[in-house]
Amino acid sequence: MKAITNYSYGGPEVLTYSDIETPIPVGREVLIDIHATAINPLDWHVMRGTPYFMRLMTGILRPKKFNVLGADISGKVIEIGSEVTQFEVGDEVFGDIFNFGLGGLAEYACVSEEALVHKPANLSFEAAAAVPVAALTAWHGLRKFGTEKWGKKVLINGASGGVGTFAVQIANSCRAHVTGVCSTRNVELVRSIGADHVIDYTQNDLAENEEEYDLILDAVGNLSLRDYKNLLAPGGHCAVVGFGGMEHLIKVGLFGGRRIKMVDFKANQEDLLKIKELLETGIISSVIDRTYPLAEAREAMIYLETSRARGKVIITNKK
Ligand SMILES: NC(=O)c1ccc[n+]([C@@H]2O[C@H](COP(=O)([O-])OP(=O)(O)OC[C@H]3O[C@@H](n4cnc5c(N)ncnc54)[C@H](OP(=O)(O)O)[C@@H]3O)[C@@H](O)[C@H]2O)c1
Protein backbone atom coordinates (compact mmCIF):
# COMPACT_ATOMS: atom_id res chain seq x y z
CA MET A 1 0.00 0.00 0.00
CA LYS A 2 1.00 3.63 -0.35
CA ALA A 3 1.94 5.42 2.88
CA ILE A 4 3.80 8.50 4.07
CA THR A 5 6.75 7.20 6.09
CA ASN A 6 9.21 8.94 8.43
CA TYR A 7 12.37 7.11 9.51
CA SER A 8 14.38 10.06 10.87
CA TYR A 9 13.51 13.14 12.92
CA GLY A 10 13.27 16.48 11.17
CA GLY A 11 11.02 18.84 9.24
CA PRO A 12 8.47 17.83 6.58
CA GLU A 13 11.36 16.81 4.28
CA VAL A 14 11.61 13.52 6.26
CA LEU A 15 8.13 12.52 5.04
CA THR A 16 8.35 10.15 2.08
CA TYR A 17 5.61 8.78 -0.15
CA SER A 18 6.47 5.07 -0.09
CA ASP A 19 5.22 1.54 -0.67
CA ILE A 20 4.91 -0.57 2.48
CA GLU A 21 3.21 -3.85 3.29
CA THR A 22 -0.53 -3.79 3.91
CA PRO A 23 -1.12 -5.05 7.46
CA ILE A 24 -3.32 -8.06 8.28
CA PRO A 25 -5.83 -7.82 11.14
CA VAL A 26 -5.56 -10.31 14.01
CA GLY A 27 -7.57 -10.70 17.23
CA ARG A 28 -9.56 -7.53 17.91
CA GLU A 29 -8.06 -5.63 14.96
CA VAL A 30 -9.92 -4.35 11.93
CA LEU A 31 -8.40 -3.37 8.60
CA ILE A 32 -9.67 0.01 7.45
CA ASP A 33 -9.67 1.36 3.93
CA ILE A 34 -8.84 4.95 4.91
CA HIS A 35 -10.85 7.60 3.10
CA ALA A 36 -9.64 10.64 5.06
CA THR A 37 -7.12 11.55 7.76
CA ALA A 38 -6.73 14.78 9.69
CA ILE A 39 -3.30 15.94 10.78
CA ASN A 40 -2.66 17.56 14.14
CA PRO A 41 0.22 19.38 15.85
CA LEU A 42 0.95 16.06 17.60
CA ASP A 43 2.00 14.68 14.19
CA TRP A 44 4.67 17.31 13.69
CA HIS A 45 5.81 16.93 17.31
CA VAL A 46 6.36 13.20 16.62
CA MET A 47 7.91 13.98 13.20
CA ARG A 48 10.43 16.40 14.75
CA GLY A 49 10.90 14.44 17.98
CA THR A 50 10.18 17.56 20.01
CA PRO A 51 9.72 18.28 22.86
CA TYR A 52 12.65 15.93 23.44
CA PHE A 53 11.05 14.02 26.32
CA MET A 54 8.67 12.63 23.71
CA ARG A 55 11.60 10.60 22.33
CA LEU A 56 11.48 8.37 25.42
CA MET A 57 8.33 7.01 23.81
CA THR A 58 9.20 7.28 20.09
CA GLY A 59 12.98 6.53 20.02
CA ILE A 60 15.96 8.63 21.17
CA LEU A 61 17.99 9.15 17.94
CA ARG A 62 15.41 8.21 15.32
CA PRO A 63 11.75 7.23 15.42
CA LYS A 64 11.59 3.52 16.12
CA LYS A 65 7.80 3.65 16.33
CA PHE A 66 5.16 5.86 14.74
CA ASN A 67 6.83 5.58 11.30
CA VAL A 68 3.52 6.42 9.65
CA LEU A 69 1.93 9.52 11.21
CA GLY A 70 -1.78 10.33 11.41
CA ALA A 71 -4.04 9.82 14.45
CA ASP A 72 -7.44 10.88 13.11
CA ILE A 73 -8.93 8.54 10.56
CA SER A 74 -12.20 7.73 8.86
CA GLY A 75 -12.90 4.96 6.40
CA LYS A 76 -14.53 1.59 5.73
CA VAL A 77 -13.87 -1.72 7.48
CA ILE A 78 -12.69 -4.21 4.84
CA GLU A 79 -11.44 -7.12 6.99
CA ILE A 80 -11.82 -8.11 10.65
CA GLY A 81 -9.82 -10.18 13.13
CA SER A 82 -11.35 -13.31 14.66
CA GLU A 83 -12.21 -11.62 18.01
CA VAL A 84 -13.87 -8.48 16.65
CA THR A 85 -17.39 -8.02 18.04
CA GLN A 86 -18.35 -4.41 17.32
CA PHE A 87 -17.83 -4.04 13.57
CA GLU A 88 -18.53 -5.84 10.33
CA VAL A 89 -17.01 -5.61 6.89
CA GLY A 90 -18.52 -2.58 5.15
CA ASP A 91 -19.06 -0.48 8.30
CA GLU A 92 -18.07 3.17 8.06
CA VAL A 93 -15.98 4.21 11.06
CA PHE A 94 -13.87 7.00 12.50
CA GLY A 95 -11.50 7.31 15.46
CA ASP A 96 -8.27 8.44 17.08
CA ILE A 97 -5.58 5.77 16.61
CA PHE A 98 -2.76 7.50 18.52
CA ASN A 99 -2.87 4.95 21.35
CA PHE A 100 -2.44 2.19 18.77
CA GLY A 101 0.68 3.60 17.09
CA LEU A 102 -0.70 6.18 14.61
CA GLY A 103 -0.71 5.09 10.92
CA GLY A 104 -3.39 7.30 9.32
CA LEU A 105 -1.20 8.67 6.51
CA ALA A 106 -1.65 5.51 4.48
CA GLU A 107 -4.14 3.77 2.23
CA TYR A 108 -5.02 1.23 4.96
CA ALA A 109 -4.66 0.99 8.74
CA CYS A 110 -4.95 -2.01 11.01
CA VAL A 111 -6.16 -1.01 14.45
CA SER A 112 -7.96 -2.37 17.49
CA GLU A 113 -11.72 -1.97 17.34
CA GLU A 114 -11.48 -0.11 20.68
CA ALA A 115 -10.18 2.97 18.82
CA LEU A 116 -13.23 3.29 16.60
CA VAL A 117 -16.90 4.16 16.53
CA HIS A 118 -19.41 4.10 13.68
CA LYS A 119 -19.32 7.21 11.52
CA PRO A 120 -22.52 9.29 11.71
CA ALA A 121 -24.45 8.90 8.46
CA ASN A 122 -24.87 12.68 8.16
CA LEU A 123 -21.09 13.24 8.00
CA SER A 124 -18.67 12.98 5.08
CA PHE A 125 -15.47 11.00 5.62
CA GLU A 126 -13.52 14.28 5.58
CA ALA A 127 -15.76 15.87 8.21
CA ALA A 128 -15.51 12.75 10.40
CA ALA A 129 -11.71 12.54 10.17
CA ALA A 130 -11.52 16.17 11.31
CA VAL A 131 -13.11 15.35 14.65
CA PRO A 132 -11.43 12.94 17.10
CA VAL A 133 -8.22 14.53 18.45
CA ALA A 134 -9.39 18.15 18.27
CA ALA A 135 -12.94 17.63 19.53
CA LEU A 136 -11.89 15.21 22.30
CA THR A 137 -9.22 17.70 23.43
CA ALA A 138 -11.75 20.54 23.50
CA TRP A 139 -14.25 18.32 25.32
CA HIS A 140 -11.72 17.24 27.96
CA GLY A 141 -10.40 20.77 28.37
CA LEU A 142 -13.82 22.24 28.96
CA ARG A 143 -15.01 19.36 31.14
CA LYS A 144 -11.78 19.18 33.13
CA PHE A 145 -13.14 21.25 35.94
CA GLY A 146 -16.65 19.84 35.87
CA THR A 147 -19.91 21.28 34.65
CA GLU A 148 -20.39 23.89 37.37
CA LYS A 149 -18.82 26.47 35.05
CA TRP A 150 -21.47 26.10 32.37
CA GLY A 151 -23.59 29.15 31.80
CA LYS A 152 -20.71 31.35 32.91
CA LYS A 153 -18.01 33.28 31.14
CA VAL A 154 -15.66 31.16 29.04
CA LEU A 155 -12.59 32.36 27.10
CA ILE A 156 -11.19 30.25 24.24
CA ASN A 157 -7.66 31.31 23.23
CA GLY A 158 -6.85 30.02 19.72
CA ALA A 159 -10.56 29.91 18.81
CA SER A 160 -10.00 29.52 15.05
CA GLY A 161 -7.75 26.43 15.18
CA GLY A 162 -8.60 22.74 15.20
CA VAL A 163 -9.20 22.54 18.96
CA GLY A 164 -10.59 26.08 19.26
CA THR A 165 -13.34 25.70 16.65
CA PHE A 166 -14.73 22.66 18.51
CA ALA A 167 -14.24 24.34 21.90
CA VAL A 168 -16.27 27.42 20.88
CA GLN A 169 -19.14 25.20 19.70
CA ILE A 170 -19.10 22.92 22.77
CA ALA A 171 -18.99 25.88 25.20
CA ASN A 172 -21.75 27.63 23.24
CA SER A 173 -23.98 24.55 23.48
CA CYS A 174 -23.63 24.69 27.28
CA ARG A 175 -25.09 28.20 27.47
CA ALA A 176 -21.77 29.74 28.39
CA HIS A 177 -21.02 33.31 27.37
CA VAL A 178 -18.17 32.55 24.96
CA THR A 179 -15.32 34.88 24.08
CA GLY A 180 -12.99 33.67 21.32
CA VAL A 181 -9.48 34.99 20.67
CA CYS A 182 -8.08 35.01 17.11
CA SER A 183 -6.53 37.32 14.51
CA THR A 184 -8.47 39.75 12.31
CA ARG A 185 -9.00 37.40 9.35
CA ASN A 186 -10.72 34.82 11.59
CA VAL A 187 -13.07 37.10 13.56
CA GLU A 188 -16.10 36.35 11.35
CA LEU A 189 -15.42 32.60 11.38
CA VAL A 190 -15.24 32.49 15.19
CA ARG A 191 -18.43 34.53 15.49
CA SER A 192 -20.20 32.28 12.97
CA ILE A 193 -19.55 29.13 15.03
CA GLY A 194 -21.10 30.62 18.17
CA ALA A 195 -18.78 33.04 19.98
CA ASP A 196 -20.73 35.84 21.69
CA HIS A 197 -17.69 38.07 21.66
CA VAL A 198 -14.41 37.95 19.73
CA ILE A 199 -11.10 39.51 20.73
CA ASP A 200 -8.77 40.24 17.81
CA TYR A 201 -5.36 39.72 19.42
CA THR A 202 -3.66 41.79 16.70
CA GLN A 203 -5.65 44.85 17.87
CA ASN A 204 -6.04 44.16 21.59
CA ASP A 205 -3.44 42.78 23.98
CA LEU A 206 -5.05 39.94 25.93
CA ALA A 207 -2.71 40.66 28.85
CA GLU A 208 -4.39 44.07 29.20
CA ASN A 209 -7.96 42.79 28.94
CA GLU A 210 -9.84 43.77 32.10
CA GLU A 211 -12.59 41.16 31.82
CA GLU A 212 -12.47 38.12 34.10
CA TYR A 213 -13.50 34.62 33.03
CA ASP A 214 -14.76 31.62 34.97
CA LEU A 215 -13.14 29.17 32.58
CA ILE A 216 -10.31 29.58 30.09
CA LEU A 217 -9.33 27.01 27.49
CA ASP A 218 -5.91 27.98 26.18
CA ALA A 219 -5.30 26.28 22.83
CA VAL A 220 -2.23 28.40 22.09
CA GLY A 221 -0.14 28.29 25.26
CA ASN A 222 1.36 31.76 24.73
CA LEU A 223 0.03 33.29 27.95
CA SER A 224 2.08 33.63 31.12
CA LEU A 225 0.93 32.44 34.52
CA ARG A 226 0.46 36.10 35.42
CA ASP A 227 -1.86 36.53 32.41
CA TYR A 228 -3.90 33.52 33.51
CA LYS A 229 -4.22 34.94 36.99
CA ASN A 230 -5.33 38.34 35.67
CA LEU A 231 -7.87 36.85 33.28
CA LEU A 232 -9.38 34.36 35.73
CA ALA A 233 -12.22 35.35 38.05
CA PRO A 234 -11.77 34.31 41.69
CA GLY A 235 -12.45 30.56 41.74
CA GLY A 236 -11.91 30.43 37.96
CA HIS A 237 -10.14 27.58 36.19
CA CYS A 238 -7.86 27.35 33.19
CA ALA A 239 -7.24 24.30 31.00
CA VAL A 240 -4.05 24.57 28.94
CA VAL A 241 -3.92 22.44 25.80
CA GLY A 242 -1.36 24.44 23.81
CA PHE A 243 2.24 23.79 24.75
CA GLY A 244 3.80 27.11 25.74
CA GLY A 245 6.94 25.96 27.55
CA MET A 246 8.04 24.00 30.56
CA GLU A 247 6.24 26.26 33.04
CA HIS A 248 2.95 25.00 31.65
CA LEU A 249 3.85 21.45 32.57
CA ILE A 250 3.49 22.36 36.22
CA LYS A 251 0.05 22.12 37.71
CA VAL A 252 -0.40 25.36 39.56
CA GLY A 253 -2.80 26.34 42.29
CA LEU A 254 -3.19 30.11 42.59
CA PHE A 255 -4.65 32.48 45.13
CA GLY A 256 -8.39 32.85 45.34
CA GLY A 257 -8.98 29.26 44.29
CA ARG A 258 -7.92 29.93 40.69
CA ARG A 259 -6.46 26.81 39.16
CA ILE A 260 -4.48 26.02 36.02
CA LYS A 261 -4.08 22.52 34.64
CA MET A 262 -2.59 20.90 31.57
CA VAL A 263 -5.09 18.85 29.64
CA ASP A 264 -3.87 15.30 29.47
CA PHE A 265 -6.18 12.52 28.35
CA LYS A 266 -6.29 9.20 26.59
CA ALA A 267 -8.79 8.89 23.77
CA ASN A 268 -11.46 6.31 24.48
CA GLN A 269 -14.60 4.98 22.83
CA GLU A 270 -16.92 6.23 25.58
CA ASP A 271 -15.97 9.89 25.06
CA LEU A 272 -15.90 9.53 21.28
CA LEU A 273 -19.47 8.23 21.42
CA LYS A 274 -20.48 11.42 23.28
CA ILE A 275 -18.78 13.49 20.58
CA LYS A 276 -20.58 11.41 17.95
CA GLU A 277 -23.93 12.38 19.55
CA LEU A 278 -22.99 16.07 19.36
CA LEU A 279 -22.21 15.60 15.65
CA GLU A 280 -25.43 13.73 14.93
CA THR A 281 -27.56 16.38 16.59
CA GLY A 282 -25.71 19.16 14.77
CA ILE A 283 -24.48 20.71 18.03
CA ILE A 284 -20.94 20.64 16.66
CA SER A 285 -19.60 20.37 13.13
CA SER A 286 -16.16 20.28 11.56
CA VAL A 287 -14.51 23.39 10.17
CA ILE A 288 -12.25 22.28 7.33
CA ASP A 289 -9.60 24.61 6.03
CA ARG A 290 -7.75 22.67 3.32
CA THR A 291 -7.64 19.16 1.88
CA TYR A 292 -4.63 17.51 0.24
CA PRO A 293 -4.20 14.13 -1.51
CA LEU A 294 -2.11 11.55 0.38
CA ALA A 295 0.85 12.03 -1.98
CA GLU A 296 0.98 15.70 -0.92
CA ALA A 297 0.94 15.11 2.85
CA ARG A 298 4.31 16.86 3.11
CA GLU A 299 2.78 20.11 1.79
CA ALA A 300 -0.10 19.67 4.22
CA MET A 301 2.35 19.34 7.12
CA ILE A 302 4.24 22.46 5.99
CA TYR A 303 0.95 24.36 6.09
CA LEU A 304 -0.10 22.96 9.49
CA GLU A 305 3.25 23.94 10.97
CA THR A 306 2.58 27.60 10.15
CA SER A 307 -0.04 27.50 12.97
CA ARG A 308 -2.36 29.48 10.71
CA ALA A 309 -4.86 26.72 9.89
CA ARG A 310 -8.52 27.72 10.22
CA GLY A 311 -10.07 24.55 11.62
CA LYS A 312 -8.69 21.29 10.29
CA VAL A 313 -6.25 20.19 7.58
CA ILE A 314 -7.37 16.96 5.87
CA ILE A 315 -5.63 14.33 3.77
CA THR A 316 -7.94 12.52 1.38
CA ASN A 317 -7.33 9.09 -0.01
CA LYS A 318 -9.27 8.65 -3.22
CA LYS A 319 -8.46 5.42 -5.05
N1 LIG B 1 -2.95 18.41 25.43
C1 LIG B 1 -3.47 17.72 24.43
O1 LIG B 1 -3.90 16.59 24.61
C2 LIG B 1 -3.56 18.37 23.07
C3 LIG B 1 -4.34 17.81 22.07
C4 LIG B 1 -4.46 18.47 20.85
C5 LIG B 1 -3.75 19.65 20.65
N2 LIG B 1 -2.94 20.15 21.61
C6 LIG B 1 -2.18 21.39 21.43
O2 LIG B 1 -3.12 22.44 21.33
C7 LIG B 1 -2.62 23.45 20.47
C8 LIG B 1 -3.67 23.80 19.44
O3 LIG B 1 -3.92 22.69 18.61
P1 LIG B 1 -4.76 22.90 17.27
O4 LIG B 1 -4.96 21.58 16.67
O5 LIG B 1 -5.93 23.77 17.55
O6 LIG B 1 -3.67 23.75 16.41
P2 LIG B 1 -3.88 24.52 15.05
O7 LIG B 1 -5.15 24.11 14.40
O8 LIG B 1 -2.62 24.38 14.27
O9 LIG B 1 -4.01 26.05 15.51
C9 LIG B 1 -3.97 27.01 14.52
C10 LIG B 1 -4.73 28.22 15.00
O10 LIG B 1 -4.02 28.84 16.06
C11 LIG B 1 -4.33 30.22 16.03
N3 LIG B 1 -3.31 31.01 16.68
C12 LIG B 1 -1.98 31.02 16.42
N4 LIG B 1 -1.37 31.93 17.23
C13 LIG B 1 -2.35 32.49 18.00
C14 LIG B 1 -2.35 33.48 19.03
N5 LIG B 1 -1.23 34.08 19.41
N6 LIG B 1 -3.52 33.79 19.62
C15 LIG B 1 -4.67 33.18 19.23
N7 LIG B 1 -4.74 32.26 18.25
C16 LIG B 1 -3.58 31.90 17.65
C17 LIG B 1 -4.40 30.54 14.54
O11 LIG B 1 -5.30 31.60 14.37
P3 LIG B 1 -4.80 33.02 13.79
O12 LIG B 1 -4.24 32.69 12.41
O13 LIG B 1 -6.04 33.81 13.80
O14 LIG B 1 -3.73 33.48 14.72
C18 LIG B 1 -4.93 29.24 13.90
O15 LIG B 1 -6.30 29.32 13.57
C19 LIG B 1 -1.31 22.90 19.89
O16 LIG B 1 -0.24 23.44 20.65
C20 LIG B 1 -1.40 21.42 20.13
O17 LIG B 1 -0.11 20.81 20.28
C21 LIG B 1 -2.84 19.53 22.82
The ligand as an ORCA input file, in Angstrom:
! r2SCAN-3c Opt
* xyz 0 1
  N      -2.948     18.408     25.435
  C      -3.470     17.720     24.426
  O      -3.900     16.587     24.612
  C      -3.555     18.372     23.074
  C      -4.341     17.807     22.070
  C      -4.462     18.473     20.855
  C      -3.752     19.655     20.650
  N      -2.943     20.145     21.615
  C      -2.181     21.389     21.428
  O      -3.120     22.439     21.327
  C      -2.618     23.449     20.471
  C      -3.670     23.801     19.436
  O      -3.920     22.689     18.606
  P      -4.763     22.900     17.269
  O      -4.956     21.578     16.666
  O      -5.930     23.772     17.550
  O      -3.673     23.753     16.411
  P      -3.880     24.521     15.055
  O      -5.149     24.106     14.405
  O      -2.621     24.383     14.270
  O      -4.014     26.051     15.515
  C      -3.968     27.015     14.521
  C      -4.733     28.218     14.998
  O      -4.016     28.840     16.061
  C      -4.330     30.219     16.029
  N      -3.313     31.009     16.683
  C      -1.983     31.017     16.425
  N      -1.369     31.928     17.230
  C      -2.345     32.487     18.002
  C      -2.346     33.478     19.026
  N      -1.227     34.083     19.409
  N      -3.520     33.791     19.619
  C      -4.673     33.180     19.232
  N      -4.739     32.259     18.254
  C      -3.581     31.902     17.652
  C      -4.395     30.538     14.544
  O      -5.300     31.604     14.368
  P      -4.801     33.018     13.789
  O      -4.243     32.694     12.414
  O      -6.040     33.812     13.796
  O      -3.727     33.482     14.719
  C      -4.926     29.243     13.902
  O      -6.296     29.321     13.569
  C      -1.306     22.902     19.887
  O      -0.241     23.443     20.651
  C      -1.400     21.416     20.134
  O      -0.113     20.813     20.283
  C      -2.838     19.531     22.825
*
